[in-house]
């Protein structure tokens, strides 16, 4: 297992950790023309239950 030979300075550590950001999820409109609610891409729409124009699950 790789082990660092030298101690990493605080500024280097903090500048590296500054890249760890939380990003908002990308939402796309539903392909169902009657619904059009935003949902995650490549996921069944939670409001209408359709994916790629097909009914997959019954809406809650």
N, CA, C and O atoms as a CHARMM CRD file, in Angstrom:
* protein
*
  240
    1    1 UNK  N      0.83600  -1.17800   0.00000 PROA 1      0.00000
    2    1 UNK  CA     0.00000   0.00000   0.00000 PROA 1      0.00000
    3    1 UNK  C      0.88500   1.24600   0.00000 PROA 1      0.00000
    4    1 UNK  O      1.90300   1.28900   0.69100 PROA 1      0.00000
    5    2 UNK  N      0.49800   2.24700  -0.76700 PROA 2      0.00000
    6    2 UNK  CA     1.30600   3.45500  -0.88000 PROA 2      0.00000
    7    2 UNK  C      1.16700   4.31200   0.37800 PROA 2      0.00000
    8    2 UNK  O      0.06700   4.52700   0.88800 PROA 2      0.00000
    9    3 UNK  N      2.30500   4.79000   0.85900 PROA 3      0.00000
   10    3 UNK  CA     2.33700   5.64100   2.03900 PROA 3      0.00000
   11    3 UNK  C      3.11200   6.89700   1.67400 PROA 3      0.00000
   12    3 UNK  O      4.18700   6.79700   1.08200 PROA 3      0.00000
   13    4 UNK  N      2.59100   8.09500   2.01400 PROA 4      0.00000
   14    4 UNK  CA     3.31700   9.31800   1.67900 PROA 4      0.00000
   15    4 UNK  C      4.63900   9.42300   2.43800 PROA 4      0.00000
   16    4 UNK  O      4.72100   9.06900   3.61500 PROA 4      0.00000
   17    5 UNK  N      5.66700   9.91000   1.75300 PROA 5      0.00000
   18    5 UNK  CA     6.98100  10.04700   2.38500 PROA 5      0.00000
   19    5 UNK  C      7.07900  11.30200   3.23600 PROA 5      0.00000
   20    5 UNK  O      7.83300  11.34200   4.20900 PROA 5      0.00000
   21    6 UNK  N      6.30600  12.34300   2.86700 PROA 6      0.00000
   22    6 UNK  CA     6.38700  13.61100   3.58600 PROA 6      0.00000
   23    6 UNK  C      5.01300  14.04500   4.05600 PROA 6      0.00000
   24    6 UNK  O      3.99000  13.66500   3.48600 PROA 6      0.00000
   25    7 UNK  N      5.01200  14.84900   5.10800 PROA 7      0.00000
   26    7 UNK  CA     3.76100  15.42400   5.60400 PROA 7      0.00000
   27    7 UNK  C      3.25400  16.43800   4.58700 PROA 7      0.00000
   28    7 UNK  O      4.03200  17.21900   4.04000 PROA 7      0.00000
   29    8 UNK  N      1.95600  16.42400   4.33800 PROA 8      0.00000
   30    8 UNK  CA     1.36000  17.38600   3.41200 PROA 8      0.00000
   31    8 UNK  C      0.96600  18.63100   4.19900 PROA 8      0.00000
   32    8 UNK  O      0.33300  18.53300   5.24900 PROA 8      0.00000
   33    9 UNK  N      1.34200  19.80100   3.68900 PROA 9      0.00000
   34    9 UNK  CA     1.08000  21.04200   4.41500 PROA 9      0.00000
   35    9 UNK  C     -0.41800  21.33300   4.49300 PROA 9      0.00000
   36    9 UNK  O     -1.20600  20.78700   3.72100 PROA 9      0.00000
   37   10 UNK  N     -0.79500  22.18900   5.42200 PROA 10     0.00000
   38   10 UNK  CA    -2.20200  22.54500   5.58800 PROA 10     0.00000
   39   10 UNK  C     -2.76600  23.21600   4.34800 PROA 10     0.00000
   40   10 UNK  O     -3.89900  22.95000   3.94800 PROA 10     0.00000
   41   11 UNK  N     -1.96800  24.08900   3.74300 PROA 11     0.00000
   42   11 UNK  CA    -2.47600  24.80000   2.56100 PROA 11     0.00000
   43   11 UNK  C     -2.70400  23.83900   1.39700 PROA 11     0.00000
   44   11 UNK  O     -3.69800  23.95800   0.68000 PROA 11     0.00000
   45   12 UNK  N     -1.79200  22.89100   1.20800 PROA 12     0.00000
   46   12 UNK  CA    -1.98800  21.90600   0.14500 PROA 12     0.00000
   47   12 UNK  C     -3.18800  21.00800   0.43200 PROA 12     0.00000
   48   12 UNK  O     -3.97000  20.70000  -0.46800 PROA 12     0.00000
   49   13 UNK  N     -3.32600  20.59600   1.67500 PROA 13     0.00000
   50   13 UNK  CA    -4.45800  19.74300   2.04900 PROA 13     0.00000
   51   13 UNK  C     -5.77500  20.46800   1.84200 PROA 13     0.00000
   52   13 UNK  O     -6.71700  19.91600   1.27500 PROA 13     0.00000
   53   14 UNK  N     -5.83400  21.71000   2.30700 PROA 14     0.00000
   54   14 UNK  CA    -7.08100  22.47300   2.20800 PROA 14     0.00000
   55   14 UNK  C     -7.42300  22.84800   0.77700 PROA 14     0.00000
   56   14 UNK  O     -8.59700  22.88300   0.40800 PROA 14     0.00000
   57   15 UNK  N     -6.40300  23.13000  -0.03600 PROA 15     0.00000
   58   15 UNK  CA    -6.68800  23.45300  -1.43300 PROA 15     0.00000
   59   15 UNK  C     -7.16300  22.21300  -2.19000 PROA 15     0.00000
   60   15 UNK  O     -7.96500  22.32400  -3.11700 PROA 15     0.00000
   61   16 UNK  N     -6.68300  21.05800  -1.80900 PROA 16     0.00000
   62   16 UNK  CA    -7.16300  19.81900  -2.42200 PROA 16     0.00000
   63   16 UNK  C     -8.60400  19.54000  -1.99100 PROA 16     0.00000
   64   16 UNK  O     -9.43700  19.16000  -2.81400 PROA 16     0.00000
   65   17 UNK  N     -8.89500  19.72700  -0.70700 PROA 17     0.00000
   66   17 UNK  CA   -10.23400  19.47400  -0.19700 PROA 17     0.00000
   67   17 UNK  C    -11.24300  20.49800  -0.69400 PROA 17     0.00000
   68   17 UNK  O    -12.44700  20.24100  -0.65600 PROA 17     0.00000
   69   18 UNK  N    -10.78200  21.64600  -1.15500 PROA 18     0.00000
   70   18 UNK  CA   -11.69400  22.68000  -1.64700 PROA 18     0.00000
   71   18 UNK  C    -12.41700  22.22200  -2.90700 PROA 18     0.00000
   72   18 UNK  O    -13.44400  22.79700  -3.26900 PROA 18     0.00000
   73   19 UNK  N    -11.89700  21.19500  -3.58300 PROA 19     0.00000
   74   19 UNK  CA   -12.54400  20.69100  -4.78900 PROA 19     0.00000
   75   19 UNK  C    -13.71900  19.76300  -4.47600 PROA 19     0.00000
   76   19 UNK  O    -14.49700  19.44000  -5.37300 PROA 19     0.00000
   77   20 UNK  N    -13.86200  19.32600  -3.21500 PROA 20     0.00000
   78   20 UNK  CA   -14.95600  18.43600  -2.83100 PROA 20     0.00000
   79   20 UNK  C    -16.19700  19.27800  -2.61700 PROA 20     0.00000
   80   20 UNK  O    -16.42100  19.78700  -1.51900 PROA 20     0.00000
   81   21 UNK  N    -17.00400  19.42900  -3.65000 PROA 21     0.00000
   82   21 UNK  CA   -18.18900  20.27400  -3.55700 PROA 21     0.00000
   83   21 UNK  C    -19.43500  19.42900  -3.75300 PROA 21     0.00000
   84   21 UNK  O    -19.42600  18.43900  -4.48500 PROA 21     0.00000
   85   22 UNK  N    -20.48500  19.82800  -3.10000 PROA 22     0.00000
   86   22 UNK  CA   -21.79000  19.21900  -3.34700 PROA 22     0.00000
   87   22 UNK  C    -22.42300  19.96500  -4.51400 PROA 22     0.00000
   88   22 UNK  O    -22.43800  21.19600  -4.53500 PROA 22     0.00000
   89   23 UNK  N    -22.94300  19.22600  -5.47900 PROA 23     0.00000
   90   23 UNK  CA   -23.57800  19.86100  -6.63400 PROA 23     0.00000
   91   23 UNK  C    -25.05500  19.47800  -6.66000 PROA 23     0.00000
   92   23 UNK  O    -25.43400  18.38600  -6.23500 PROA 23     0.00000
   93   24 UNK  N    -25.86600  20.37300  -7.15500 PROA 24     0.00000
   94   24 UNK  CA   -27.29500  20.11600  -7.26700 PROA 24     0.00000
   95   24 UNK  C    -27.53800  19.06200  -8.34300 PROA 24     0.00000
   96   24 UNK  O    -26.85300  19.06900  -9.36600 PROA 24     0.00000
   97   25 UNK  N    -28.49500  18.15500  -8.13900 PROA 25     0.00000
   98   25 UNK  CA   -28.74900  17.13500  -9.15900 PROA 25     0.00000
   99   25 UNK  C    -29.33300  17.75100 -10.42000 PROA 25     0.00000
  100   25 UNK  O    -30.08200  18.72600 -10.35900 PROA 25     0.00000
  101   26 UNK  N    -28.98300  17.17500 -11.56100 PROA 26     0.00000
  102   26 UNK  CA   -29.48200  17.64900 -12.85000 PROA 26     0.00000
  103   26 UNK  C    -30.88300  17.07800 -13.04100 PROA 26     0.00000
  104   26 UNK  O    -31.07300  15.86400 -12.95600 PROA 26     0.00000
  105   27 UNK  N    -31.85600  17.93300 -13.29700 PROA 27     0.00000
  106   27 UNK  CA   -33.23000  17.49300 -13.50600 PROA 27     0.00000
  107   27 UNK  C    -33.63500  17.74200 -14.95000 PROA 27     0.00000
  108   27 UNK  O    -33.26300  18.75300 -15.54600 PROA 27     0.00000
  109   28 UNK  N    -34.39900  16.81300 -15.50300 PROA 28     0.00000
  110   28 UNK  CA   -34.90100  16.94100 -16.86800 PROA 28     0.00000
  111   28 UNK  C    -36.42400  16.86600 -16.82600 PROA 28     0.00000
  112   28 UNK  O    -36.97600  16.21300 -15.94000 PROA 28     0.00000
  113   29 UNK  N    -37.12300  17.52000 -17.76500 PROA 29     0.00000
  114   29 UNK  CA   -38.58600  17.41800 -17.76700 PROA 29     0.00000
  115   29 UNK  C    -39.02600  16.02600 -18.21900 PROA 29     0.00000
  116   29 UNK  O    -38.35400  15.37800 -19.02200 PROA 29     0.00000
  117   30 UNK  N    -40.15100  15.58400 -17.69600 PROA 30     0.00000
  118   30 UNK  CA   -40.70300  14.27500 -18.04900 PROA 30     0.00000
  119   30 UNK  C    -41.09100  14.27200 -19.52400 PROA 30     0.00000
  120   30 UNK  O    -41.55500  15.28200 -20.05500 PROA 30     0.00000
  121   31 UNK  N    -40.89700  13.11700 -20.18800 PROA 31     0.00000
  122   31 UNK  CA   -41.22400  13.03400 -21.60400 PROA 31     0.00000
  123   31 UNK  C    -42.72600  12.93500 -21.84600 PROA 31     0.00000
  124   31 UNK  O    -43.18400  13.13000 -22.97200 PROA 31     0.00000
  125   32 UNK  N    -43.49300  12.63800 -20.81100 PROA 32     0.00000
  126   32 UNK  CA   -44.95100  12.60300 -20.91700 PROA 32     0.00000
  127   32 UNK  C    -45.46100  14.03300 -21.07700 PROA 32     0.00000
  128   32 UNK  O    -45.22000  14.87300 -20.21000 PROA 32     0.00000
  129   33 UNK  N    -46.15900  14.31900 -22.16800 PROA 33     0.00000
  130   33 UNK  CA   -46.60600  15.69300 -22.44200 PROA 33     0.00000
  131   33 UNK  C    -47.60300  16.19000 -21.41100 PROA 33     0.00000
  132   33 UNK  O    -47.67700  17.39600 -21.17100 PROA 33     0.00000
  133   34 UNK  N    -48.36600  15.30800 -20.79800 PROA 34     0.00000
  134   34 UNK  CA   -49.33600  15.71700 -19.78200 PROA 34     0.00000
  135   34 UNK  C    -48.65900  16.00400 -18.44200 PROA 34     0.00000
  136   34 UNK  O    -49.20100  16.75200 -17.62800 PROA 34     0.00000
  137   35 UNK  N    -47.50700  15.43200 -18.20700 PROA 35     0.00000
  138   35 UNK  CA   -46.82500  15.56500 -16.90600 PROA 35     0.00000
  139   35 UNK  C    -45.81900  16.71800 -16.91700 PROA 35     0.00000
  140   35 UNK  O    -46.04100  17.74100 -16.27100 PROA 35     0.00000
  141   36 UNK  N    -44.70200  16.55200 -17.65900 PROA 36     0.00000
  142   36 UNK  CA   -43.62800  17.55700 -17.78600 PROA 36     0.00000
  143   36 UNK  C    -43.00500  17.98600 -16.45400 PROA 36     0.00000
  144   36 UNK  O    -42.43100  19.07200 -16.37500 PROA 36     0.00000
  145   37 UNK  N    -43.10400  17.15600 -15.40000 PROA 37     0.00000
  146   37 UNK  CA   -42.48900  17.51700 -14.12200 PROA 37     0.00000
  147   37 UNK  C    -41.02200  17.12400 -14.14300 PROA 37     0.00000
  148   37 UNK  O    -40.66600  16.13700 -14.78700 PROA 37     0.00000
  149   38 UNK  N    -40.16000  17.86800 -13.45800 PROA 38     0.00000
  150   38 UNK  CA   -38.72600  17.53900 -13.46900 PROA 38     0.00000
  151   38 UNK  C    -38.43300  16.27400 -12.66000 PROA 38     0.00000
  152   38 UNK  O    -39.02300  16.04800 -11.60300 PROA 38     0.00000
  153   39 UNK  N    -37.51000  15.45100 -13.17500 PROA 39     0.00000
  154   39 UNK  CA   -37.05700  14.24600 -12.48200 PROA 39     0.00000
  155   39 UNK  C    -35.63000  13.96200 -12.91000 PROA 39     0.00000
  156   39 UNK  O    -35.12000  14.58900 -13.83800 PROA 39     0.00000
  157   40 UNK  N    -34.98100  13.01400 -12.23400 PROA 40     0.00000
  158   40 UNK  CA   -33.61100  12.65300 -12.56300 PROA 40     0.00000
  159   40 UNK  C    -33.56700  11.95800 -13.92000 PROA 40     0.00000
  160   40 UNK  O    -34.49000  11.21200 -14.24800 PROA 40     0.00000
  161   41 UNK  N    -32.52400  12.17900 -14.71700 PROA 41     0.00000
  162   41 UNK  CA   -32.42700  11.50300 -16.00600 PROA 41     0.00000
  163   41 UNK  C    -32.21300  10.00500 -15.83100 PROA 41     0.00000
  164   41 UNK  O    -31.58700   9.57500 -14.86300 PROA 41     0.00000
  165   42 UNK  N    -32.72800   9.21100 -16.76300 PROA 42     0.00000
  166   42 UNK  CA   -32.60700   7.75300 -16.77700 PROA 42     0.00000
  167   42 UNK  C    -33.28300   7.10500 -15.57600 PROA 42     0.00000
  168   42 UNK  O    -32.87300   6.03100 -15.13600 PROA 42     0.00000
  169   43 UNK  N    -34.32400   7.75500 -15.04100 PROA 43     0.00000
  170   43 UNK  CA   -35.07700   7.24700 -13.89800 PROA 43     0.00000
  171   43 UNK  C    -36.55800   7.40400 -14.21600 PROA 43     0.00000
  172   43 UNK  O    -36.95500   8.36300 -14.87800 PROA 43     0.00000
  173   44 UNK  N    -37.37700   6.46500 -13.74500 PROA 44     0.00000
  174   44 UNK  CA   -38.82600   6.55000 -13.94000 PROA 44     0.00000
  175   44 UNK  C    -39.35300   7.80700 -13.25100 PROA 44     0.00000
  176   44 UNK  O    -38.93700   8.13100 -12.13900 PROA 44     0.00000
  177   45 UNK  N    -40.26200   8.50800 -13.91200 PROA 45     0.00000
  178   45 UNK  CA   -40.85000   9.72900 -13.34400 PROA 45     0.00000
  179   45 UNK  C    -41.68900   9.34800 -12.12400 PROA 45     0.00000
  180   45 UNK  O    -42.59300   8.52100 -12.24200 PROA 45     0.00000
  181   46 UNK  N    -41.41100   9.93100 -10.95500 PROA 46     0.00000
  182   46 UNK  CA   -42.16800   9.54900  -9.75900 PROA 46     0.00000
  183   46 UNK  C    -43.61300  10.03700  -9.76800 PROA 46     0.00000
  184   46 UNK  O    -44.45200   9.47500  -9.06300 PROA 46     0.00000
  185   47 UNK  N    -43.92200  11.06500 -10.54700 PROA 47     0.00000
  186   47 UNK  CA   -45.28600  11.60100 -10.51800 PROA 47     0.00000
  187   47 UNK  C    -46.23100  10.85500 -11.45600 PROA 47     0.00000
  188   47 UNK  O    -47.39000  10.63500 -11.10500 PROA 47     0.00000
  189   48 UNK  N    -45.75700  10.45600 -12.65300 PROA 48     0.00000
  190   48 UNK  CA   -46.65200   9.77200 -13.59100 PROA 48     0.00000
  191   48 UNK  C    -46.29100   8.30900 -13.80300 PROA 48     0.00000
  192   48 UNK  O    -47.12300   7.54600 -14.29600 PROA 48     0.00000
  193   49 UNK  N    -45.07600   7.89000 -13.44700 PROA 49     0.00000
  194   49 UNK  CA   -44.68500   6.48900 -13.55300 PROA 49     0.00000
  195   49 UNK  C    -44.25600   6.05500 -14.94000 PROA 49     0.00000
  196   49 UNK  O    -44.19700   4.85500 -15.20700 PROA 49     0.00000
  197   50 UNK  N    -43.95100   6.99500 -15.84100 PROA 50     0.00000
  198   50 UNK  CA   -43.54900   6.63700 -17.19600 PROA 50     0.00000
  199   50 UNK  C    -42.04800   6.79900 -17.38300 PROA 50     0.00000
  200   50 UNK  O    -41.40500   7.62800 -16.74000 PROA 50     0.00000
  201   51 UNK  N    -41.50200   5.97000 -18.29500 PROA 51     0.00000
  202   51 UNK  CA   -40.09600   6.07200 -18.68100 PROA 51     0.00000
  203   51 UNK  C    -40.01500   5.80400 -20.16600 PROA 51     0.00000
  204   51 UNK  O    -40.46700   4.75900 -20.63400 PROA 51     0.00000
  205   52 UNK  N    -39.45000   6.72500 -20.90600 PROA 52     0.00000
  206   52 UNK  CA   -39.25200   6.60000 -22.35100 PROA 52     0.00000
  207   52 UNK  C    -40.58000   6.33200 -23.07000 PROA 52     0.00000
  208   52 UNK  O    -40.64000   5.54600 -24.01600 PROA 52     0.00000
  209   53 UNK  N    -41.63900   7.00000 -22.60400 PROA 53     0.00000
  210   53 UNK  CA   -42.93500   6.88300 -23.25400 PROA 53     0.00000
  211   53 UNK  C    -43.73200   5.64600 -22.88000 PROA 53     0.00000
  212   53 UNK  O    -44.82100   5.44100 -23.41500 PROA 53     0.00000
  213   54 UNK  N    -43.21700   4.80000 -21.96500 PROA 54     0.00000
  214   54 UNK  CA   -43.91700   3.58900 -21.55000 PROA 54     0.00000
  215   54 UNK  C    -44.31000   3.67700 -20.08700 PROA 54     0.00000
  216   54 UNK  O    -43.57000   4.24100 -19.28000 PROA 54     0.00000
  217   55 UNK  N    -45.46700   3.12600 -19.73200 PROA 55     0.00000
  218   55 UNK  CA   -45.91300   3.08800 -18.34100 PROA 55     0.00000
  219   55 UNK  C    -45.16500   1.96500 -17.64100 PROA 55     0.00000
  220   55 UNK  O    -45.32900   0.79900 -17.99900 PROA 55     0.00000
  221   56 UNK  N    -44.33900   2.30000 -16.64000 PROA 56     0.00000
  222   56 UNK  CA   -43.51900   1.31300 -15.94100 PROA 56     0.00000
  223   56 UNK  C    -44.14600   0.96000 -14.60300 PROA 56     0.00000
  224   56 UNK  O    -44.32600  -0.21900 -14.30000 PROA 56     0.00000
  225   57 UNK  N    -44.47900   1.95500 -13.80400 PROA 57     0.00000
  226   57 UNK  CA   -45.08400   1.73400 -12.48700 PROA 57     0.00000
  227   57 UNK  C    -46.33700   2.58600 -12.38000 PROA 57     0.00000
  228   57 UNK  O    -46.51400   3.56200 -13.10900 PROA 57     0.00000
  229   58 UNK  N    -47.20600   2.19200 -11.44800 PROA 58     0.00000
  230   58 UNK  CA   -48.39000   3.00200 -11.17700 PROA 58     0.00000
  231   58 UNK  C    -47.97900   4.18300 -10.30400 PROA 58     0.00000
  232   58 UNK  O    -47.23800   3.99900  -9.33800 PROA 58     0.00000
  233   59 UNK  N    -48.43900   5.38400 -10.61900 PROA 59     0.00000
  234   59 UNK  CA   -48.04500   6.54300  -9.80200 PROA 59     0.00000
  235   59 UNK  C    -48.59300   6.43800  -8.39600 PROA 59     0.00000
  236   59 UNK  O    -49.66400   5.87400  -8.17400 PROA 59     0.00000
  237   60 UNK  N    -47.85000   6.98600  -7.44800 PROA 60     0.00000
  238   60 UNK  CA   -48.25100   6.91500  -6.03700 PROA 60     0.00000
  239   60 UNK  C    -49.45400   7.78500  -5.75300 PROA 60     0.00000
  240   60 UNK  O    -49.92100   7.84100  -4.61500 PROA 60     0.00000
